[in-house]
Amino acid sequence: MRGTAVLVAALVLALVAFVALVNFVISGADWSLYIVFAAAGLGLVCFILDWVHKHRADKSEAAVRPDQEALREVFREG
């Protein structure tokens, strides 16, 4: 459940960055540009955290289930 919340947060931050970018283009306010970069940076961090969480879950599932030998081989190679 944690991974889904992080992904939703990343999507919300992407929306905030988009709205701030549109506001910057329309008004030219510098504070909008700061919000764009802050929201985009935080969104990337959330996206990476979500990817790491899902990657670890796949890796642990492959170690537990013996019928996924091919998936374990991929993790050993990478």
N, C-alpha and C positions, 0 to 999 in steps of 0.2 A: 504494500500500500504506500510505503514511503516514496518509492520511485515514481509512482503516478503523481503524487503531490508535487514533487520536484519538477516533473515535466510540465505540469499545469502552470507552475510558477514561471518556468522559462517561457512558456507561451504568453502568459500575461505580461511579462517584462518585454517581450517582443512587440506586443501591442502598444505598450506604453512608449517604447522607443519610436515606433512608427508615428504615433500621434504627436510626440514631441518633435520629430523631424518635420512633420507637416506644419506644425506651429512655427518652427524655426524658418521654414521656407516662406511662410506667409508673413510673419511679423519681423523676422530678423533678430529676435531677442536672444542674447547670448545664453541666458539661463536654460533655454530650450535645448541648446546644443549640449550643455553639460548633462542634462537629463538623458539625452539620446545616448551619449557615451556610457553613462553610469548604468542605465537600464540594459543596454546591449552587452556590456561587460558582465553584469550580474546574470543575465540570461544565458550567456555562454558558460559561465561557471555552473549554473543549475543544469544545463544540458550535459555537461561533462560529468557532473555528479550522478545524473540519471544513467548515463551510459556505463559508468563504473559499477554502479549498483546492479544493473542488469547483467553486465559481463560477469561479475562475481557470482550472481545467482545461477547463471548458466554453467559456470565452471564447477560450482559445488554440486549442482544437479547431475552433471556428467560423472562426477566422482562417486556419487551415491548409487546411481542406476547402472548396473552392468550391461544393460542392453544398448547403451549408447557408446559403444567402443569407438565408433568413427568420430564422434564428437570429442572424446578424450584424446584421440590422436591429433586432431586439429589443434587442441590446446597445448599439447606437448610440442608440436612443431613451432607454434607461435609464441 
